[in-house]
Amino acid sequence: MTAMNKYGTVLAVAGLLALGGCETMNAPTSTSSPGTTSSENVYSGYGVVQSIELVKQDSGSSSIGIGTIAGGVIGGVLGSQVGQGRGQTAATIGGAAAGAYAGHELEKRQKQTADAYKFTIRMDNGSYQTLTQSSSANFRVGDRVKIENGVLQRY
């Protein structure tokens, strides 16, 4: 097997692994309970902060990121150095898969450490909305607020 075929195989496997995760890349990261609206479906309006919770923010851990791709490429290159013929091809594919998995897990653990603040707002019309933001911006329960374009602001 020539060097060009080795690297072509590695790149093909890495590309397939990257495309395999595209289905879940745009999955919603937050959900809403009955009577509330998630930060993805908020409408502009005025209200009062009812509660503030510190939560771990899910940073899209199911998506394919640079860690997955880099791990797949590195694993494939290392696997291509083992054996000859079909054994070498199997080692390349196995190395790419193992590297992609390891890279994805490392990236997922790193992203899950971010804290966020979940605000529950009682709107002037009596409905409730829930927003998640990376900063509390010194909001307190009872503060009068305005929601504009999905962002909480002082009023």
C-alpha positions as CSV (number, residue, x, y, z in Angstrom):
1,M,0.0,0.0,0.0
2,T,1.5,3.3,-1.0
3,A,1.7,6.3,1.3
4,M,-1.0,8.1,-0.7
5,N,-3.4,5.2,-0.2
6,K,-2.7,5.1,3.5
7,Y,-3.5,8.8,4.0
8,G,-6.5,8.6,1.7
9,T,-7.9,5.8,3.8
10,V,-7.3,7.8,7.0
11,L,-8.9,10.9,5.6
12,A,-11.9,9.0,4.3
13,V,-12.5,7.4,7.7
14,A,-12.1,10.7,9.4
15,G,-14.6,12.3,7.0
16,L,-17.1,9.5,7.6
17,L,-16.8,9.9,11.3
18,A,-17.3,13.6,11.1
19,L,-20.4,13.2,8.9
20,G,-21.9,10.6,11.2
21,G,-22.4,13.2,13.9
22,C,-24.0,15.8,11.7
23,E,-27.5,14.5,12.5
24,T,-27.3,15.5,16.2
25,M,-25.3,18.7,15.8
26,N,-28.4,21.0,16.0
27,A,-30.3,19.2,18.7
28,P,-31.9,21.5,21.3
29,T,-29.9,21.9,24.5
30,S,-32.7,22.9,26.8
31,T,-36.2,21.8,27.5
32,S,-39.2,23.5,29.0
33,S,-41.7,22.2,31.5
34,P,-45.5,22.8,31.1
35,G,-46.3,26.5,31.5
36,T,-42.8,27.7,30.7
37,T,-40.9,28.6,27.6
38,S,-37.3,27.7,26.9
39,S,-34.7,30.3,25.9
40,E,-35.2,29.1,22.3
41,N,-38.9,30.1,22.2
42,V,-39.0,33.3,24.2
43,Y,-40.9,36.4,23.2
44,S,-40.1,40.0,24.1
45,G,-41.9,41.5,27.1
46,Y,-41.8,42.6,30.7
47,G,-41.9,40.6,33.9
48,V,-40.4,39.9,37.3
49,V,-37.6,37.4,38.2
50,Q,-39.2,34.5,40.2
51,S,-36.2,32.3,40.6
52,I,-32.5,32.0,39.7
53,E,-30.7,28.6,39.6
54,L,-27.1,27.8,39.0
55,V,-27.0,24.9,36.5
56,K,-24.3,23.1,34.5
57,Q,-24.6,24.2,30.9
58,D,-24.7,21.5,28.3
59,S,-22.4,22.8,25.6
60,G,-23.6,20.6,22.8
61,S,-21.7,17.6,23.9
62,S,-23.3,15.4,21.3
63,S,-21.9,17.4,18.4
64,I,-18.8,16.5,16.4
65,G,-16.0,19.0,17.2
66,I,-12.4,19.5,16.6
67,G,-11.4,17.0,19.3
68,T,-13.3,14.2,17.5
69,I,-11.8,15.0,14.1
70,A,-8.3,15.4,15.4
71,G,-8.5,12.2,17.4
72,G,-9.8,10.3,14.4
73,V,-7.0,11.6,12.2
74,I,-4.3,10.9,14.7
75,G,-5.6,7.5,15.5
76,G,-5.9,6.6,11.8
77,V,-2.3,7.8,11.1
78,L,-1.0,5.7,14.1
79,G,-3.1,2.7,13.0
80,S,-1.7,2.9,9.5
81,Q,1.8,2.3,10.9
82,V,0.8,-1.2,12.0
83,G,0.9,-4.4,9.9
84,Q,0.6,-4.8,6.1
85,G,-2.2,-5.3,3.6
86,R,-5.7,-5.9,5.0
87,G,-4.4,-6.0,8.6
88,Q,-3.0,-2.5,8.1
89,T,-6.3,-1.3,6.7
90,A,-8.2,-2.7,9.7
91,A,-5.7,-1.2,12.1
92,T,-6.1,2.2,10.3
93,I,-9.9,2.1,10.6
94,G,-9.8,0.8,14.2
95,G,-7.2,3.5,15.1
96,A,-9.3,6.2,13.6
97,A,-12.5,5.1,15.4
98,A,-10.7,4.8,18.7
99,G,-9.0,8.1,18.3
100,A,-12.3,9.8,17.3
101,Y,-14.0,8.4,20.4
102,A,-11.2,9.4,22.7
103,G,-11.1,12.9,21.3
104,H,-14.9,13.3,21.5
105,E,-14.9,12.2,25.2
106,L,-12.1,14.6,26.1
107,E,-13.9,17.5,24.4
108,K,-17.2,16.6,26.0
109,R,-15.7,16.6,29.5
110,Q,-14.0,19.9,28.9
111,K,-17.2,21.5,27.7
112,Q,-19.5,20.3,30.5
113,T,-17.7,22.3,33.2
114,A,-19.4,25.6,32.2
115,D,-21.9,27.1,34.7
116,A,-24.9,29.0,33.6
117,Y,-27.9,30.7,35.3
118,K,-31.5,29.6,34.7
119,F,-33.9,32.4,35.2
120,T,-37.7,31.9,35.6
121,I,-39.6,35.0,34.8
122,R,-43.3,35.7,35.5
123,M,-44.4,37.8,32.6
124,D,-46.9,40.7,33.0
125,N,-49.5,38.6,31.1
126,G,-49.3,35.9,33.8
127,S,-47.2,33.3,31.8
128,Y,-43.8,32.1,32.7
129,Q,-40.6,32.0,30.7
130,T,-37.3,30.3,31.4
131,L,-34.0,31.6,30.1
132,T,-30.5,30.3,30.5
133,Q,-27.6,32.7,30.3
134,S,-23.9,32.4,31.1
135,S,-23.9,35.4,33.4
136,S,-26.2,36.3,36.3
137,A,-25.5,40.0,35.6
138,N,-26.4,40.7,39.3
139,F,-30.1,40.0,38.8
140,R,-32.0,39.1,41.9
141,V,-35.4,37.5,42.6
142,G,-38.0,40.2,42.5
143,D,-36.2,42.4,39.9
144,R,-38.3,43.9,37.2
145,V,-36.8,42.8,33.8
146,K,-37.3,43.1,30.1
147,I,-36.8,40.2,27.7
148,E,-35.6,41.3,24.3
149,N,-34.4,39.0,21.5
150,G,-34.0,36.2,24.1
151,V,-31.8,38.2,26.4
152,L,-32.7,39.3,29.9
153,Q,-32.2,43.1,30.6
154,R,-32.9,45.4,33.5
155,Y,-36.1,47.5,33.3
